[in-house]
Amino acid sequence: MTVAAPPAGPVRAVSARHFVRLKLRVMGNNFRGQGWRVALFVFGALFGLWVAASGFFLFALPGLSGTGRYAILLAAGGGGLLVLGWLLLPLVFFGVDETLDPARFALLPLTRRTLVTGLFAAALLSVPAVAVLIAASGLVVSAAALGGWSAAVVAAVGVVAGVLLCVAASRAMTSAFASMLRSRRVRDLAAVLLAVAAALLGPLQIFGAAALRGADWDRLSGAATVLGWTPLGAPWTVGIDVAQGRVWAAPVKLLITLAALAALLVWWSRSLESAMVGAVSAGPAPTQRGVSGGAVAQLFPRMVGWAPRSRFGALVAREARYWWRDARRRANLITIAVVGIFVPVMVNLGGAGFGADGGPGLTPTADSSPVLVTLSMLFVGVLASATLANQFGFDGSAYAANVVAGVPGRLELRARMVAFSVYVLPMLGVVAVVLSLVLRQPCWTGLTVGTLAATYGAGLAVNSYVSVLGAYSLPETSNPFAMNTGAGMAKSLLTMLSMLISAVVAVPMVVAAGLLGDAWLWLALPVGAAYGLGAALLGAYLAGDVLDRRQPELLSTVTPRR
């Protein structure tokens, strides 16, 4: 018996609209039966609309006021900050929406150009992209008011090109850095380079604030003119150029923008292909070295070699290994290291002024006090502990092993706290000592260390509850910055909630610093250490009971939906 061949029909080529439709369908499936996700999405859309409206009126200010003296300064400076924000914010806070995980297309017969074009079109369908488009539309209003409809048309083209540039820059940066973190040979170097680059933002902001106090705005307008000839400011200034009579500059700046956009898309396509196939060279296999203590000892990393060979020690060793090897967790450690350095510097050295040579310099604020130092340390401590607000989400479906094994909740939470603290406590200690030396107050070291210990311990207690009651799933991807649809807003709200509650719990340290005066400089270390340790143990004890009752629900929550 012969089987009739299916009728031949035209094969439709895959285009960008198929990716857009697929993203909309995946988003709809993710929202189905998940009221909290719908609520978070609506809240994020409303917040994005509020930010967009504020940015719109800011960019439209030169046109509404009828003066274009500082129009270039506002367009180039504001537009440049938008591009930098799209580059850096996904790395350190919100993450990147990976509703369409590129790894799922690895086995499909799609060309690289089709894949990049489709994913790029789908990435434009997001709340941040729409918000930036609305905000930057204020430049069209300014150009129309200053130069008529022709300037407005050119400004509209520039705004669209600028939004495309922002999205492409964000995707290229996060994809390239994700590939770098997966490489064993360069992961440490990548982490250090990113931390150093991000840590420079704090000192640069201090120098910038000092320079702005005596700034010559006409000189800044000249600097903005130069910035407008770079990809950071070129798309945002074309309409103002036409309005001010520099029509010849518009096509040149648009060419600069298109060249930068093409370069970013090429960079993204190469790193995207590497991310899909996992083609990151690991180099020659390292030589095996003998490990004393038998097979069990090999399961314990060196930094937790002191851990007991028990169920608690095994959990600590596993978590410690995951915090070092998992790219997503390691990215959070980098954030802690960076923020822990520049936030105290910004707060306590905010009185940067001009030195004898006329240049901006770093000087402690005149009102620098134990209370101010305590507040800055409070922020660092609660932010460091906020990383654990979704600690079970890092495990995903792998958490089923703990559920099946019947690991007690109190034991698991204590083990996770210890493993995380192995990396975080040394960083916090360095921050405390360095800040005391920078402030030229070495006698405040006990104050800084004690405050950090208390706030960090209080944050561990609070986040034990938050991680059990407010967990959410993370996408199954090798990109450490990837987020499911709506999860970026969930991460932001969860982080802010945990930080707020942790700060309230740690308020007694601030009150003591204000009331006890110099005596607190000596009492802060022992009292803070005891307060933090007691709070962490109490949090693990109480949240452990909740975890025992919610293990099945928690596993269902953190398991990614396919």
N, C-alpha and C positions, 0 to 999 in steps of 0.2 A: 504494500500500500504506500502510495506516495503522499507526502504532505505538501500542500499548496504553500507556496511562498507568500509572505505577507505582501500586500500591494505596496508598490513603491510610491513614495510620496516625497515631496520636497522637504529637505532637512533644514530647519530654521537655525540660523546661526545664533549663538548665545551673545546677547548684548547687555549693556549696562542696565536696561530696564528689567531684565530677568533677576539681577541681583537686588534691585530695589524692591521688586515684588516679593522676592524670597525673604528679604529682611522684614518687610511689613508682615508677612505671614508668620515668621518666627516670633516677632514681637507680639502678635496677636495670640499665638499659642502660649507664650510665656505669661501673658496677662490673664489668661483664662483661669478662673477659679482662684486667682491670687489677688485678693482685694488690696493687700498692703503694697503690692507692686504697682497697682494702678494708682493708689494714693500717692506713692512716692513720685511716680512719673508726673502726675498732675501738679504736685508741689514743686517739682523741679522745673516744669514748664512755666509755672507762675513766677518762680524766682528768676528764671532766665528772662522772662518778659519784663520784670522790674529792672533788672540789670540792663537789658537792651534799651528800655525807655530812658534810663539815666544816661547811658552812653550816647543815645541819639541826640538828646538836648545838649550834651557837652560838645559833640562834634558840630552841631548846628549853631552853636553860640556865635561864632564870627559872623555868620549870615544874619542871624536874628538881631545882633547888635548893630549891623550895618557897617562895621569896620573890619577890614581884612589885614590889619597890621601883623597880628600874631596867628593868622590862619595857617600858614605853613608850619609854624611851631607846633600848633595843636594837632594838625593832620599827621605830620611826620612823627612827632613824639608819641601821640596816642596810638597811631597805627603800628609803630615799632614795638610798643608795649604789648599790643594784641598778639603780634607774631611771636614775641618772646614768651608770652603767657601760654600760647598753644604749644610751644616747644617744651617748656619746663613743668607746667602744672600737671600734665598727665604722668610725668615721671615721679613726682613727689607726693601727689595727693589723690586726684580723682580717678586715675586709671583711664584706659581706653576701652570704648565699647567694642567688644568682640562678638556681637550677635552672630555675625558670619565669620566663624573661625576659619582662617585660611588653611589650616591643616586639614580640614574636611574636604577640601578641593584637590588634595594632592594626587589622588588616583583618577581624577577626571581628565578627559582629553581636552584641556583648556590651554590655550596659549598664554604666555606670560602677559602679553598686552591685554588680552581679554580679561584676565583675572585682575590685573591692576586697575583697569578702567572700571570694571564692575564693582570692586571693593571700594574704589574711590567715590563712585557715585552713591553707593550705599552709605558711606561715611558722611556724606553731605546731608543725609537725612537724619539729623540729630538736633536736639535742643540747643547745644552750644553753637553749632554752625548757624542756625536760624537766628539766634540771639545776636551773634556778631554781625550778621547781615543787616538786621534791623538797626543795631547801634551805629554801624558805619554808614548807614543811609543818611545820617545827619550831615555827612560831608556833601551829599548831593544837594541838600537844602542850602548849605553855605555856598556851594559853587553856583547854584541857581540865583541866589540873592546877590552875589558879587559879580557874576559874569553872564547871566542869562541862561537860556535853554541849552546852548551849545556846550557851555561849561558843565551844566548838569548832566548831559548825556555822557560826556567824557568821564565825569566823576562816577557815574553809575557803572561804567565799564571797569573803572579802576577798583571800585568797591567789590564787584564780583570777582575780579582777578585776585584781590587781596584775600577774600574768604577762601578761594581755592588754594592760595599759597599757605594760609594758616593750616588748613586741614592736611595738605600734603606734607608740610613740615612736621606736624604732630605725628602722622603715621610713619614717616620715614625715620624720625628720631626714635620712637618707641620700638619699632621693628628692628632697627639696627642694634639698639642697646639690648633688646631681648636676645638676639643672636649672640651678642658678645658675652652675655651672662651665661649662656649655655656652654661656652667654650671653657674647658678646664684650664687652659693655658693663659687665657687673658681675663678670666672673670675677676681675679683679684686686682689686676691693673685697671680694669674698667671701673670697679667699685671705687678705687682710690681716686681716679681721675674725675669721676662724677662728683664724689664728695668734695674734692678740692674746688671744682668749678662752682658747685652750688654754695660752698662756704664763702666764696669770694663775694657773693651777693650782699652779705651783711656789711662787710667793710666798705664795699662800693656804695651802698646806700648811706652809710655814715658820712663818707667823704662827699657824696652828692648833696646830702642835707646841709653839710657845712658850707659847701660852695654856693648853694641856692640862697643862703642868707644875705650874701652881698653880690648876688648875681646881676650881671648886666644882661637884661632881657634882649637887647639888640644883638649881643654876641650869641646868646642862645638861639636866636632866630637864624643867625648865620650857621651855627652848628646843625640846626634842623634842616637847613637848605642842603647841607652836605649829606645828612642822613636820608634826605629824600631821593638821593641818587643811588642808594643802596636798595637791595631787595626788601629790607625792613620797612622803608618808607616810600618807595617808588609808587606802588599802586594807590596809595592813599592821597598823594599830593597832585596827581595829574589834573584833577578838576580845578584845584586852586591855581595851578600854573596857567591853565587856559583863561581863568577869570582874571588873572593879573597880567595877561598879555604875552605870556611865554608859551605860545601855541606849539612851537617847535619842540618843546621839552616833553610834551605828552606822549608822542609815539616812541620816543627814545626810552622813556621810563616804562612804558608798557612792554617794550621789547626786553628790558632788564627783568621785569616781572615774569614774563613768559619763559625766559631763559632759566631763571631760578626755579620756576615751577617744573620745567622739563627735567632739570637736574635732580630735583627732589624726587620726582616720580621714577626716574631711572635708579636712583639710590634705593628707593623703597622696593622697586621690583627685584633688585638683586638680593637685598636682605630678606625679602618676602619669600623668594624661592629657597633660600637657605633655611628659613624657618620652617617651610613646608616639608622639605625632605630630610631635615636634620643633618645637612652636609657641613657640619662644622668640624674641621680637622682637630682631632685630639692629639695628634702627634704620636710618636713612638710610645709603646707601652712602657710604663715605668717598671723598673726592676723591683722584684719582690724582696722585701726585707723581713727578716725574722722578727716575730713578735713574741715576747716572753709572756708566759701566763696561760698559754693554751688558746683554744678556739674562742672561748667566752671572752677573753681579754681583748680579742680583735674587734669585738662588737662595741667596745667602749672607746670613744675618742679620747685623745690625750687630755683635753681640758676637763673631762669628767672621769678621769681614771680613778679618782678617789671615791666614786659612787659605790655603794654596797652592791654586791652581786645578788640582788633580789629583784622582786617585781618593781619596786620603786626605782632602783638603780637602772633597770632595763628601760623603763619609761623615760627617765632623765637622759640616758644615752641616746635613745632613739630621737627624742625631740632636739637634743643638742646637734645631732648629725643633720637633721632636717633643716634646722635654722641656718646651718652653714652651706648646705648643698642645694637647697631649694631656691631657685632664682627669685620667686615671688617673696619669700620670707627675707632673703638677703637684701632685696631692694628696700624693705621696711627698716632693716638695720642701718642701711645707708642714710635713710631719712632721719633716723634718730641721731646719728652722728653729726649730720649737717646742722639740723635745727638746734641741737644741744650746744653747738658752738656759737652760731651767729645771733640767736635770740637773746641770750644774756648780754652779748656784746652790744647789740642794738639798744637794749633797755638801759644798761648801766653806763654805756659810753655814748649815750645820745647827745651829750653836750659837746660833740666834736666842734672844734672851732678852728681858727686860723693861727698858725704858728708864727714864729718870728720872721720867717721868710715869706709870709703872706699866703702860704698854701694851707690847705685844710689839714688839720692834725687831729689826733685822738686824745681827748682829755676826759677824765671821769666827770660825770655830772656833778654840779655843785650840791645838789640835794641827794646824792648817793648815800643811802642809809641801809641799816640792816633790814628794814621793812621792804625797801625797794629790791634789795638783793633776794630776800625771801620770796617776793612775788615772782621774780624772774626764774628762780629755781623751782617754784611751784609749777610754773608753766612747763618747764622742761621735764619735770618728773611725771606729771600727768600725761603729757604727750608720749613719753616713752612707754608708759604702761598701756596707753590706748591702742597700741599695736595688737594687743591680745583681745581686743573687742570682738574679733571674729576668728579666734584661734582655731576653732573647729572647722571653719570654712576652708582653712588651708588643707586639712586632711581630706575633705570631700568624702567619696564613697569608701576610702580606706579606713574611715572611722568605724566601719562595721567590724573590723577585727577586734577593737576594744569592746564593742557591745557584745560580741559573741563570747569573748574571753571573760566577760563579767568583771571588768576592772572597776573597783569602787570609785565613786565620783570624787571623794575627798583625796584619795591617793593620786588620782590622775591630775587633778588641779594643782596639787602641791608639786608633782613632778614637772608639770608644764611651767610653773612659776620658776622652779630652780633652773631648768634648762635655759629658759629665756634670760634669766638673771645672770647666767654665766657670761653672756655677751654684753648685756646692758650695763651691769653694775660697774665694770671697769671703765666704760665710756663715761658714765655719770661721775665717777671719781675723778677722771681727768678734767671734765668740765668744771667741777667744783674747785679743784686746785688751781687750774689755769685762771679762772675768773678772780679768785682771791689775789693772785699775783698781779694780774693786769690792773686790778683796782688799787694796787699797792697797799693792800690790807691783808697780809698773811695771817693775822690773828682771826680773820673771818673764815678761815678754812673749815673750822668746826661747824660754823653756822651753815655754810653752803652744803657741806657733806650731810649734816643732820637734816636739813630741809629736804634735800633730794631723797634721802632714805625714807623720810616720813611720807612725802607725797607719792613717791614711787610705790611704796607698800600699800598706801591707801588706794592708789590706782589699780594695783593688782587685785585687791579685794573687790572693788567695784566692777572691774572688767571680768572677773570670774562670773558674776551674775549676768552681765551684759552678754557675754559670749554664749551662755547657756540659753538665755531667753530671747536674744535678738540676732541669732546667727543667720547667715544667708550663704547661698552657694556661690562658688567661683567657677568660671569656665575651665574646662579641661583643655588647657593650652599651655604651650611652653613660654608664651609671652607673660612676663611677670607683671605687666601693667594692664592686662586685659580685664574687662569687667563685663558681666552680663547686662542686658538692657535694664536700666533702672538701678543697677547695683552701685553705680558711681554715686548717685544721690543717697542711696542707703548707706554706703560707706561714710559719706560726709556727715550725715545726720547721726549715725551711730558713734562716730568719733567725737563729734561735738557733745553729744549727750553724755558719753562716758567721761569726757574731760570736765564737763560742768559738774557732774556729781562727784568726781574725784577731787576737784578743787574745793567743793563745799566740805568734803570730809577732811581735807588737809588745812582748812581755814584756821584751826587752833594754832598751827605753827606761825601764821602771820600775826595772830592776836598776841601770842607770847612774845614775838619779836618786838611788837610795839609797846607792850606793857612792862616787860622785865628789863629792858635797856641792856647795859653792858653785861649783866649777869647771864643773859640768854646766850651770849657768845660762847660761854663755857658749858652751858646746859644743853644747847641745841643738839650737839652730837649724840650724847647718850640718850636723851629724851627722844630725839628724832629716830634713832635706830630702833629703840624699843617700840615706839609708836608704829613705825612702818612694819616691823616684823610681826607685831601683834595684830595689826590690821590685816596683813596678808594671810596669816594663819586663820584668823577668824573668818575672813571671806571664803577661804578654801573650805573651811568646816561647814559653813552655812550653805554655800552654793553647791557643795558636794551632794547634799541631800536632794537639792533640786535636780541636779544632773542625774542622779540615780533614778528619779521618777520620769525624767524626760528623755532618756537615751534613745528610744525608738523614734520619737518625734524629732529629736535633734538630728539623727541620722537621715531621716527623710528630708529635713530642711537643707542640710549641707550637701546632699547628693545632687550633682548637676542633672538637670532635665535634658533629655536628648530629643 
